[in-house]
Amino acid sequence: MDEDIIKNLEILRNWLSKAKVSSASHAFSKILNLFTFEVIAHPGDPEWPQRVSEEIIVFRNFKRTIYGDLLPHFRNLQYSWSNEQIFYVEFMDKLTNSWKKCEITLPKLYPLLPPNSLNAIDGSIRVYSSHTDPNKCLGEILKRRWDESGKMGIAHWLIFVEVFWYLLQSPIKIT
């Protein structure tokens, strides 16, 4: 198992136990309460540049919490000023032990809907919020957990990707 993921899941578990969390949905609400957005704007809205700035700030905050790095496999979130529905982030691919530049695609109704996808520029990594291939789709991990009020952002979605990637690499076996 990946020691970084285990360490970060333990940090998250310890924090959630101190926060007196009673269920998984309550846990996500606690994480949401740590970092929520003030600006609720879609790509193309006049307030979108302020939302972009907030996205970068929240991402950095997730990287430096008092509980540790909540996004250990991601770094350098950047906005694509040439396409308002694109962000870039680097992902640590443990299989190749290298950082891969990835594109995060947002739907027009973001942040009411979660990001559409995370795709490595070289094509080696593909994760979707919704897809017919369960090896590429967040599916039940994300379903009914995304806050449709617009208070969640890319950093929140990347936590779902972290969990998905961990489960894909080390599936839970029930005997």
Phi, psi and omega per residue, in radians:
M1 nan 2.675 -3.140
D2 -1.295 2.041 -3.074
E3 -1.109 -0.614 3.117
D4 -1.078 -0.794 -3.122
I5 -1.135 -0.783 -3.141
I6 -1.045 -0.796 3.135
K7 -1.035 -0.797 -3.105
N8 -1.246 -0.591 3.057
L9 -1.173 -0.621 3.073
E10 -1.152 -0.714 3.088
I11 -1.060 -0.810 3.131
L12 -1.103 -0.743 3.117
R13 -1.076 -0.784 3.128
N14 -1.072 -0.761 3.115
W15 -1.103 -0.784 -3.126
L16 -1.113 -0.636 3.122
S17 -1.204 -0.640 3.081
K18 -1.193 -0.541 -3.120
A19 -1.434 0.058 3.108
K20 0.992 0.964 -3.136
V21 -1.529 2.307 -3.053
S22 -1.777 -0.255 -3.124
S23 -2.714 2.954 3.127
A24 -1.098 -0.730 3.140
S25 -1.154 -0.609 3.075
H26 -1.159 -0.643 3.107
A27 -1.063 -0.809 3.134
F28 -1.125 -0.621 3.105
S29 -1.165 -0.610 3.082
K30 -1.127 -0.757 3.108
I31 -1.107 -0.757 3.116
L32 -1.036 -0.697 -3.132
N33 -1.196 -0.414 3.075
L34 -1.106 -0.775 -3.048
F35 -2.449 1.760 3.051
T36 -2.043 2.797 -3.079
F37 -1.661 2.435 3.046
E38 -1.524 -0.650 -3.105
V39 -1.613 2.045 3.077
I40 -1.869 1.705 -3.083
A41 -2.436 2.559 3.106
H42 -1.634 2.774 2.999
P43 -0.951 2.252 -3.128
G44 1.734 -0.333 3.095
D45 -1.182 2.689 3.092
P46 -1.033 -0.524 -3.128
E47 -1.510 0.022 -3.079
W48 -0.987 -0.754 3.119
P49 -1.005 -0.620 3.085
Q50 -1.195 -0.665 3.103
R51 -1.121 -0.739 3.115
V52 -1.006 -0.797 3.111
S53 -1.055 -0.738 3.117
E54 -1.121 -0.674 3.111
E55 -1.004 -0.796 -3.131
I56 -1.123 -0.760 -3.139
I57 -1.100 -0.811 -3.125
V58 -1.121 -0.710 3.085
F59 -1.005 -0.828 3.126
R60 -1.090 -0.672 3.107
N61 -1.119 -0.674 3.092
F62 -1.133 -0.504 3.138
K63 -1.347 -0.391 -3.038
R64 -2.311 1.019 3.088
T65 -1.534 2.893 3.063
I66 -1.217 -0.209 3.121
Y67 -1.668 -0.001 -3.116
G68 1.931 -3.024 -3.136
D69 -1.417 1.972 3.132
L70 -1.406 -0.186 -3.140
L71 -2.266 1.135 -3.012
P72 -1.149 -0.345 -3.092
H73 -1.746 0.188 -3.140
F74 -2.268 2.585 3.041
R75 -2.686 2.841 2.986
N76 1.008 1.038 3.031
L77 -1.228 2.245 -3.130
Q78 -2.393 2.578 3.118
Y79 -1.627 2.498 3.047
S80 -1.602 1.811 -3.114
W81 -1.230 -0.184 3.112
S82 -1.556 -0.279 3.106
N83 -2.494 1.950 -3.013
E84 -1.167 -0.173 3.135
Q85 -1.828 0.288 -3.084
I86 -2.216 2.345 2.915
F87 -2.146 2.776 3.040
Y88 -2.099 2.582 3.085
V89 -2.607 2.689 3.048
E90 -1.750 2.407 -3.104
F91 -2.090 2.316 3.092
M92 -1.435 1.936 3.092
D93 -1.537 1.865 -3.090
K94 -1.202 -0.386 3.120
L95 -1.202 -0.646 3.137
T96 -1.865 -0.081 -3.105
N97 0.934 0.791 3.135
S98 -2.481 2.699 3.078
W99 -1.446 2.327 -3.142
K100 -2.087 2.295 3.088
K101 -1.308 2.268 -3.110
C102 -2.185 2.681 3.090
E103 -1.883 2.269 3.053
I104 -1.827 2.121 -3.125
T105 -1.785 2.271 -3.124
L106 -1.829 2.519 3.036
P107 -1.347 2.827 3.103
K108 -1.008 -0.572 -3.102
L109 -1.571 0.191 3.051
Y110 -1.075 2.421 0.185
P111 -1.659 0.124 3.088
L112 -1.151 -0.538 3.033
L113 -1.955 2.629 3.141
P114 -1.255 2.882 3.027
P115 -0.909 2.604 -3.135
N116 -1.301 -0.775 -2.986
S117 -2.809 2.835 2.991
L118 -2.233 2.016 -3.109
N119 -2.269 2.229 3.061
A120 -1.161 2.477 3.132
I121 -1.019 -0.625 3.141
D122 -1.437 0.002 3.086
G123 1.453 0.034 -3.052
S124 -1.384 -0.345 -3.112
I125 -2.223 2.251 3.099
R126 -2.474 2.062 3.097
V127 -2.304 2.317 -3.102
Y128 -2.179 2.620 3.021
S129 -1.204 -0.590 -3.136
S130 -2.494 2.220 -3.109
H131 -2.847 2.719 3.130
T132 -1.349 -0.352 3.131
D133 -1.616 1.969 -3.100
P134 -1.108 -0.315 3.095
N135 -1.378 -0.084 3.134
K136 -2.144 -0.036 -2.936
C137 -2.033 2.327 3.094
L138 -1.197 -0.503 3.018
G139 0.752 -2.079 -3.049
E140 -1.168 -0.387 3.104
I141 -1.103 -0.659 -3.065
L142 -1.690 -0.555 -3.043
K143 -0.960 2.325 3.121
R144 1.117 0.113 3.113
R145 -1.893 -0.305 3.137
W146 -1.304 2.247 3.138
D147 -1.417 1.910 -3.047
E148 -1.389 0.140 3.080
S149 -1.473 -0.142 3.124
G150 1.624 0.121 -3.100
K151 -1.496 -0.161 3.054
M152 -1.708 2.763 -3.114
G153 -2.458 -2.870 -3.089
I154 -1.019 -0.754 -3.129
A155 -1.062 -0.705 3.091
H156 -1.086 -0.791 -3.131
W157 -1.085 -0.660 3.135
L158 -1.155 -0.452 3.018
I159 -1.115 -0.734 3.075
F160 -1.067 -0.695 3.113
V161 -1.126 -0.726 3.086
E162 -0.989 -0.837 -3.141
V163 -1.103 -0.799 3.132
F164 -1.027 -0.837 -3.108
W165 -1.092 -0.715 3.112
Y166 -1.086 -0.815 -3.136
L167 -1.153 -0.585 3.108
L168 -1.189 -0.688 -3.130
Q169 -1.344 -0.609 -3.091
S170 -2.341 1.311 -3.086
P171 -1.059 2.570 3.088
I172 -1.415 2.245 3.134
K173 -1.876 2.183 3.111
I174 -1.752 2.170 -3.122
T175 -1.964 nan nan
